[in-house]
Amino acid sequence: MVTPKDVTLITNVSKCSCKGLTSNALPEVSSPANRIELDNGVSTQNVSTITPQNIDQKNDIPQWYALRCTYGQEKKAYEYIINHHGIAFYPTLKTIKIIKGKKVEVEVSRIPNIFFAYGIEKDIQEFVYDNINLPYLRFYYEKLHLGNKIVKRPLTVPQAQIDSLIIICKHDSEDIIIAKENLLKFKSGDFVRVIQGKFTGVVGHVSRYKGQQRVGVIIDGLLTAVTAYIPNAFLEHVTS
């Protein structure tokens, strides 16, 4: 077991948080001061094909799960999980609000009502189904084809996509975009890795968006995270 070392890097007025007990859990990093609005529904629009055997296998493998909170309680849920030795990634930003005529710096969720927790499904269920301490916490679901039926399953996010999302959120840039839908133009773009510059390590699809070449990371059914401009020299092609 690895003891976590909490590191805080704040750029201007934004940050995101990722804490845990594994070597691939990245430290707390900064994020751009841009927000998105996500639907409050309990299911996503993503539909794929799966078998009962695959479902059982996936349940026993540690995964990043997308979690949603009602009433804007994601920070409270995140802190509860961390305080109970869980692993979570909670993107936040600091912004200035006028309160009683004074400018006050406050922290708000980078992705309203959404954050991510890591573990096997049974362990995450202990938090999600804790209606005493976490009555506002739920899984974010994806829809799946199971034979002739459509079922829903907690939405999981590959480690590589979480890593890329953290890197994108680390930098304060007005050109960074987090969209609540799948930006399909990135799906058709070449699959690349950023090898130079502030987005080094991001893996996704390259495409032109809003007049600039960027790399987009699509988390199906949840969001698309898009870098700022990246020149060709900073990219290498990879096999998907």
C-alpha positions in Angstrom: 0.0 0.0 0.0 1.3 3.4 -0.8 0.7 6.3 1.6 -0.7 9.3 -0.3 1.2 12.5 -0.3 -1.1 15.5 -0.7 0.3 18.1 -3.1 -1.5 21.4 -3.9 -0.7 23.4 -7.0 -2.8 26.4 -7.5 -2.6 28.5 -10.7 -4.4 31.8 -10.5 -7.8 31.0 -9.0 -8.5 27.4 -10.0 -7.7 23.8 -9.0 -8.9 20.2 -9.0 -8.3 17.4 -6.5 -7.3 13.9 -6.8 -6.3 11.9 -3.7 -5.8 8.2 -3.0 -3.7 5.3 -2.0 -2.4 4.1 -5.4 0.7 5.1 -7.3 -1.4 6.1 -10.3 -3.6 8.5 -8.3 -2.3 11.9 -9.3 -1.9 14.8 -6.8 -4.1 17.8 -6.5 -3.7 20.0 -9.5 -5.1 23.2 -10.9 -7.9 23.6 -13.5 -9.2 26.4 -15.8 -11.9 28.7 -14.6 -14.6 27.4 -17.0 -17.7 25.6 -15.8 -20.2 23.3 -17.6 -23.7 22.4 -16.8 -24.5 18.7 -16.7 -28.0 17.2 -16.8 -29.2 15.9 -13.4 -30.6 12.7 -14.9 -29.5 9.3 -13.5 -28.6 7.8 -16.9 -26.6 8.7 -19.9 -27.3 8.4 -23.6 -24.4 6.0 -24.3 -25.5 2.6 -25.5 -23.1 -0.3 -26.2 -23.1 -4.1 -26.4 -22.1 -6.2 -23.4 -22.5 -9.8 -22.1 -23.4 -10.9 -18.5 -19.9 -12.4 -18.2 -18.3 -9.0 -19.0 -20.5 -7.3 -16.4 -19.4 -9.7 -13.7 -15.7 -9.3 -14.7 -15.9 -5.6 -14.6 -17.5 -5.5 -11.2 -14.3 -7.1 -9.7 -11.8 -4.8 -11.3 -10.9 -1.4 -9.8 -12.3 1.3 -12.0 -12.9 5.0 -11.9 -16.6 5.5 -11.4 -18.5 8.7 -12.3 -20.6 9.8 -9.4 -23.3 12.5 -9.2 -24.7 14.4 -6.3 -28.0 16.1 -5.9 -28.2 19.6 -4.3 -24.6 20.5 -5.2 -23.2 18.3 -2.5 -20.2 16.9 -4.5 -17.6 18.5 -2.3 -19.1 17.1 0.8 -19.3 13.6 -0.7 -15.8 13.8 -2.0 -14.4 14.8 1.4 -16.4 12.0 3.1 -14.9 9.4 0.7 -11.3 10.8 1.2 -11.7 10.9 4.9 -12.8 7.2 4.8 -9.7 6.1 2.9 -11.2 6.2 -0.5 -9.7 7.5 -3.8 -11.4 10.3 -5.6 -10.9 13.0 -8.3 -12.8 16.2 -7.7 -12.1 19.1 -10.2 -12.8 22.5 -8.6 -12.1 26.1 -9.4 -11.9 29.2 -7.3 -13.9 32.2 -8.4 -14.7 35.7 -7.1 -18.2 36.4 -5.9 -19.7 39.6 -4.5 -21.1 38.8 -1.0 -22.6 41.6 1.0 -20.8 44.1 -1.3 -17.4 42.5 -0.9 -15.3 40.4 -3.3 -14.9 37.0 -1.8 -12.9 34.1 -3.3 -15.0 30.9 -3.2 -14.4 27.3 -4.4 -17.0 25.8 -6.7 -17.2 22.5 -8.6 -15.4 22.4 -12.0 -18.0 19.9 -13.2 -21.2 20.7 -11.3 -22.8 17.7 -9.5 -20.1 15.3 -10.8 -16.9 13.8 -9.5 -15.0 10.5 -9.7 -14.1 7.7 -7.3 -11.8 4.7 -7.7 -12.2 1.1 -6.6 -14.2 -2.0 -7.2 -17.9 -1.6 -7.6 -18.7 -3.2 -4.3 -16.5 -0.7 -2.4 -18.0 2.3 -4.3 -21.5 0.9 -3.5 -20.7 1.3 0.2 -20.6 5.0 -0.3 -23.3 5.3 -2.9 -25.8 3.3 -0.9 -25.0 4.9 2.4 -28.3 6.8 2.8 -27.4 7.9 6.3 -24.2 9.8 5.6 -24.5 10.3 1.8 -28.2 10.4 0.9 -27.4 12.7 -2.0 -24.8 10.5 -3.7 -25.6 8.3 -6.8 -23.9 6.5 -9.6 -23.9 8.1 -13.0 -25.3 5.4 -15.3 -24.7 4.3 -18.9 -27.3 2.3 -20.9 -26.2 -1.0 -22.4 -27.6 -3.7 -24.7 -27.9 -7.1 -22.9 -29.5 -9.4 -25.4 -32.8 -7.9 -26.4 -32.9 -5.7 -23.3 -31.4 -2.3 -22.5 -30.0 -2.2 -19.0 -28.1 0.4 -17.1 -24.7 0.1 -15.4 -22.6 2.5 -13.4 -20.5 4.6 -15.8 -16.8 3.9 -15.5 -13.9 5.9 -17.0 -10.6 4.3 -18.2 -7.5 5.3 -16.2 -6.0 6.9 -19.3 -8.9 9.2 -19.8 -8.9 10.2 -16.1 -5.1 11.0 -16.5 -5.8 13.1 -19.6 -8.7 14.9 -17.9 -6.5 15.8 -14.9 -3.7 17.1 -17.2 -6.2 19.3 -19.1 -7.8 20.6 -15.9 -4.4 21.4 -14.5 -3.9 24.5 -16.6 -5.6 27.8 -16.4 -6.6 28.7 -20.0 -9.7 30.4 -21.4 -9.2 28.2 -24.5 -9.8 24.9 -22.6 -13.3 23.6 -23.2 -15.3 21.1 -21.2 -18.5 20.2 -23.0 -21.3 18.1 -21.6 -21.9 16.3 -24.9 -19.7 14.1 -27.1 -18.1 16.4 -29.7 -18.3 14.0 -32.6 -15.7 15.8 -34.7 -13.0 14.5 -32.3 -14.1 10.9 -32.7 -13.2 11.1 -36.4 -9.8 12.7 -35.8 -6.5 10.8 -35.6 -5.7 9.3 -32.2 -2.7 11.1 -30.8 -0.5 11.7 -27.7 0.7 15.1 -26.7 4.5 14.8 -26.3 5.5 18.4 -25.7 4.1 21.5 -24.0 1.8 22.0 -21.0 -0.6 19.3 -22.2 2.1 16.6 -22.4 0.6 13.2 -21.7 -2.9 13.9 -22.9 -4.1 11.1 -25.2 -7.2 11.7 -27.4 -8.4 12.6 -30.9 -7.0 15.6 -32.8 -9.3 18.0 -34.7 -9.8 21.6 -35.4 -12.3 23.2 -33.1 -13.3 26.9 -33.0 -10.5 27.6 -35.5 -7.7 25.9 -33.6 -6.1 22.5 -33.7 -6.8 20.7 -30.4 -6.9 17.3 -28.7 -10.2 16.1 -27.3 -10.8 13.4 -24.7 -14.3 12.0 -25.0 -15.8 10.3 -22.0 -18.8 8.7 -23.7 -22.1 9.6 -22.2 -20.6 12.3 -19.9 -18.4 15.0 -21.4 -15.6 16.0 -23.8 -12.5 17.7 -22.5 -10.6 19.8 -25.1 -7.2 21.2 -24.9 -6.1 24.7 -26.0 -4.2 25.0 -29.3 -1.5 22.3 -29.9 0.9 22.5 -32.9 1.6 19.4 -35.0 5.2 19.2 -33.7 3.8 18.5 -30.2 1.8 15.4 -31.3 2.6 11.8 -32.1 0.2 9.2 -33.6 -0.7 6.3 -31.4 -2.8 3.1 -32.0 -6.2 3.3 -30.3 
